[in-house]
Amino acid sequence: MDYEGFFRKRLDALHTEGRYRVFADLERRCGRFPRAFDHRIGAEVTVWCSNDYLGMGQHPAVLAAMQETLRAVGADAGGTLQHLGQQPCASAARARACRSAGP
């Protein structure tokens, strides 16, 4: 079986149909919420459709907590919970978020 040809044909069809998904190459800049730099077009854009639509990812208290956690446990690539488990601080943050969201 010519796997290369098989998948090339399928990908070409997606491109032709306009259904090939290309992710935006956005660089958020702290202090400029909700603005981000779009590297594909070389200009600033407004981003409202992110997981950080309230801009809390740039809040000084959030940044300070992230820095404190990085110093305490370091940084990793994440991986999957099924294989690696998770840091206790991530479990605690997830539980806290669930409690604040209500039933």
N, C-alpha and C positions, 0 to 999 in steps of 0.2 A: 504494500500500500504506500502510495506517495503522500505521506502526511504533510509535508511542506506544501505541496501543490493543493491538497485538500483545504488546508487552513488558509492559504493565500487566497484561494478562490472565494471562500466565505468572507474573509476580511475585505476583499475588493468589493464584494456585493454590499457589505455594510457601508463602505465609503460611498459607493454609487447611489445607494438609497438615502444617504444623509443620516444614517443611524449609528455611525461610528462615534462613540463618545470620546470627547477630548476634555480633560479637566482643565479648569482655569488655573493659571500659574499666578496666584495672587500672593502678595507680600503685605501682610498687615503691618502697620507702623504704629507703635505705641504712642498714645497721645493724639492720634488723628482719627479715632473712631467716628464714624463708620467707614472711613476712607481706607483704601488699599491700593497698592501699585500693581497693575496688571502687566506682567512682563510680556504677554503676547502682543499687546497693542502699544506698550511703552507709555502708558498714561495712568493717572489716578482714576479710580472708579469708586462708586458707593456700593457697599455690600451690606444688604439687610437680610440675606438668606443664609446666615451661618448659624452654627450652634451657639455663637456668642452674640446673639442679636441685642442683648442689653449692654454689651461692652464691658462686662465684668472681668473679662480676661485681661483687661488693662487697668483694673482698679488697683491702687497702691497696696491695699490690704491683701488682695489675691496674689499679687506679684511677690510681696514679702513672704507670704505663706509658702509659695512655690520655692522661693530661694532657700527658706529654712528647711524645707523637706529635701531639696536637692543636696544640701550640705549634710543632712542627717543620713539619707539612704542612697544617695547617688542617682544617676539616671540610667535607664535601660531602654531597650527598644520596645518593651511591652510584651510582645508575643501573645500567645493565647492562654487564657485562664486554665483551660483543660490540661495544658502541658506544664506550665510554669507556676501556676498559682498566682497570687498577687500579694503585693506589699500590704501589711496590716493598715497602713495609712490610707490606702486606696479603698479597702473594705470599709473603714470607718467613714470616709468621705461619701461613699455610695450610700451607706445606711443613713447618714445624716441628711443627704439630699432626699431620700425616700421619705423620711419622717416629715421633712418640711413641705413635701408635696401633698401630704394628707393621704387619706384612705383611698 
